Structures are given as structure tokens and as C-alpha cells.
């Protein structure tokens, strides 16, 4: 397997994009094993979800599987597990070539979906709009619920506290959901299979 790691931090969510070219006639078996492997990963600590994208055109014949873990350590626990090794044995024999793996982290992972570049995010205006849709109601709610308490804090501690809460909620709660809810607009591809 080929792995290209791009500045992965152990303190932030980690997205893994796996590109797999399946032998003709083996697609059903591959999809079945991939689903079972996803089920095996789900109970692992830090697992945040998986999306599978079928080949979109003859020019781009690869399946792409995107999954996320809360940290590099959680990802490593899954990668080192006997469960993963067992499922990989069945999957690898169905492939035309070794899997290609790309690991990334940071805010761009809010919008990680495949294209010709498997981790290419959608256009900036779409990311900005969807982020704003998540951010505006959340910030409004924080100030509505805790505004009086926050007003008693000096500016710098208040800013640190609010931005820390906002970033955690955006990364772990809101953006995974908003990216899925707006996938039809962010990633307008046919044959998208989001799990």
C-alpha cells in the first residue's frame, strides 16, 4: 500500500481516503466486504464514520472509501487491529492494484470527499455558506444561553472560551452532519453511496 501523510496531528480528527480499483466482475463481493469492514470499524474508539463512493466514470474507475477517526492514535489502533487485517485479506485479492491511501487532517476534512484529487474540497463559496449555516445558529444559541455569564469575563478569556467551544462543536458535531446533509450540493456526483 502507498501512504502519503500530510501534516497529520494527533490532536485533530484524521481523515483517510482509500482508492481501490476492483477487478471486473468482483464489484458485488468488494462492496459486501467493504460494508462488513465498516461494521467492524464502527465499535473502535474514536471512529467517526465512513463514506463509500462508487466509480463515477470509465475515466475514474476507482472506488473511494473515506473514513474518519477522532485522532491519529485512534486511527492507529484500528490499523493495527486483527479485525482490519482479516477483512483486508479478502478485499485485497479482489483488486487490480494495491490500495492507494491518503491521510489528512485539519479543517479541510470538514469537506473531504473524492474527485479527481480524492481529498479536494468543494468550491470555497460552498464551504463558506455551509459553515456559516452551522456556525451562525450555534453562536447565537451560545450567546443567548450564556451571554450574561460570558459578559462577566474579560474579552480575551471570553474569546478563548467561546472559540474553543465553537471549534469542538463544529469539528465533532455540526460539520460531519452538515457535510452529509448538504452533500447533494457540495458534491453533486451520480452514484454517490454515503454510509
C-alpha positions in Angstrom: 0.0 0.0 0.0 1.1 3.5 -0.7 0.7 6.2 2.0 1.1 9.9 1.8 0.7 11.7 5.1 0.1 15.4 5.0 0.9 17.1 8.3 -1.3 14.8 10.5 -1.7 16.0 14.0 -2.5 13.6 16.8 -4.7 16.3 18.4 -7.2 16.7 15.5 -9.6 14.4 13.6 -7.9 12.4 10.9 -9.5 11.6 7.5 -8.3 8.6 5.5 -9.1 8.3 1.7 -8.5 4.9 0.2 -8.7 4.5 -3.6 -9.3 0.9 -4.8 -9.5 -0.4 -8.4 -11.6 -3.5 -8.3 -11.3 -6.4 -10.8 -14.2 -6.6 -13.3 -16.9 -8.9 -12.0 -15.8 -8.6 -8.4 -17.7 -5.4 -7.5 -20.5 -7.0 -5.5 -18.1 -9.1 -3.4 -15.9 -6.0 -2.9 -18.9 -3.8 -1.7 -20.1 -6.6 0.6 -16.6 -7.0 2.2 -16.2 -3.2 2.4 -19.6 -2.9 4.3 -18.5 -5.7 6.7 -15.2 -3.9 7.3 -17.0 -0.7 8.1 -19.2 -2.5 10.6 -16.1 -3.9 12.2 -14.5 -0.4 12.5 -17.6 1.2 14.0 -17.1 0.0 17.6 -13.5 1.2 17.7 -12.8 4.2 19.9 -12.7 7.4 18.0 -14.5 6.1 14.9 -16.4 9.0 13.2 -18.0 7.4 10.1 -17.3 6.1 6.6 -18.5 7.1 3.1 -18.0 4.9 0.1 -18.1 6.3 -3.4 -18.6 4.0 -6.4 -16.7 4.7 -9.7 -18.3 7.7 -11.4 -16.9 7.3 -14.9 -14.8 5.0 -17.0 -12.1 7.6 -16.8 -12.1 7.4 -13.0 -12.8 3.7 -12.3 -11.8 3.6 -8.7 -13.9 3.1 -5.6 -13.1 5.7 -2.9 -13.6 5.0 0.8 -13.3 7.9 3.2 -13.4 7.3 6.9 -12.5 9.4 9.9 -11.2 8.9 13.4 -11.0 11.4 16.2 -7.2 11.2 16.5 -4.1 9.7 14.9 -3.9 7.3 17.9 -7.4 6.1 17.4 -6.7 5.5 13.7 -3.5 3.6 14.5 -5.5 1.3 16.9 -7.8 0.4 14.0 -5.0 0.0 11.5 -3.1 -2.3 13.9 -6.2 -4.4 14.7 -6.6 -8.1 13.8 -10.1 -7.3 12.6 -8.9 -4.9 10.0 -6.1 -7.4 8.9 -8.7 -10.1 8.5 -11.1 -8.1 6.3 -8.2 -6.7 4.2 -7.2 -10.3 3.2 -10.5 -10.7 1.4 -10.6 -7.2 -0.1 -7.0 -7.1 -1.5 -7.5 -10.2 -3.6 -10.4 -8.5 -5.4 -8.2 -5.5 -6.5 -6.3 -4.9 -9.7 -3.6 -3.0 -7.9 -2.6 -2.2 -4.3 -4.8 0.3 -2.5 -3.8 3.9 -2.5 -4.1 5.6 0.9 -4.0 9.3 1.7 -4.3 10.6 5.3 -5.1 14.2 6.1 -6.2 16.3 9.0 -7.3 19.9 9.7 -10.3 22.0 8.8 -10.4 20.8 5.2 -11.5 17.4 6.5 -14.9 19.0 7.2 -15.4 18.7 3.5 -13.3 15.7 2.5 -14.9 13.9 -0.4 -13.5 12.4 -3.6 -13.0 13.8 -7.0 -10.0 13.5 -9.3 -8.0 14.5 -6.3 -9.6 12.4 -3.6 -9.4 15.0 -0.8 -10.2 18.0 -3.0 -12.8 20.1 -1.1 -15.7 21.7 -2.8 -15.6 25.4 -4.0 -14.8 27.9 -1.3 -18.2 29.7 -1.6 -20.0 26.4 -0.9 -17.8 25.6 2.1 -18.3 29.2 3.4 -22.0 29.0 3.1 -22.4 25.6 4.7 -20.0 26.6 7.5 -22.0 29.8 8.1 -25.3 27.8 8.2 -23.8 25.7 11.0 -21.9 28.5 12.8 -24.5 31.3 13.0 -27.3 29.4 14.9 -24.7 27.8 17.2 -23.0 31.1 18.1 -26.4 32.8 18.6 -27.5 30.0 20.9 -24.3 30.2 22.9 -24.7 33.9 23.5 -28.5 33.6 24.1 -27.9 30.9 26.8 -24.7 32.1 28.4 -24.4 35.8 27.3 -24.9 37.2 30.8 -22.2 34.8 32.2 -19.8 35.5 29.4 -20.2 39.2 29.7 -18.6 39.0 33.2 -15.4 37.6 31.7 -12.7 39.8 30.3 -12.5 39.9 26.5 -9.6 37.6 25.9 -10.7 34.7 28.2 -14.3 35.1 26.8 -13.0 34.9 23.2 -10.8 31.8 24.1 -13.7 30.0 25.8 -16.3 30.7 23.1 -13.9 29.9 20.2 -12.8 26.7 21.9 -16.4 25.5 22.3 -17.3 26.6 18.7 -14.4 24.7 17.2 -15.1 21.5 19.1 -18.8 21.6 18.2 -18.0 22.4 14.5 -15.5 19.7 14.2 -17.2 16.9 16.0 -20.9 17.6 16.0 -22.1 20.1 13.3 -19.8 19.8 10.3 -20.0 16.0 10.0 -23.8 16.3 9.8 -23.9 19.4 7.7 -21.4 17.9 5.2 -23.7 14.9 4.9 -27.0 16.9 4.7 -25.6 19.2 2.0 -23.6 16.5 0.1 -26.0 16.8 -2.8 -24.9 20.4 -3.3 -21.3 20.2 -2.1 -20.5 17.1 -4.2 -23.1 16.8 -7.0 -22.0 13.4 -8.2 -24.1 10.5 -9.5 -23.7 7.1 -7.9 -22.6 8.5 -4.6 -23.1 6.0 -1.8 -22.9 7.7 1.6 -23.0 5.3 4.6 
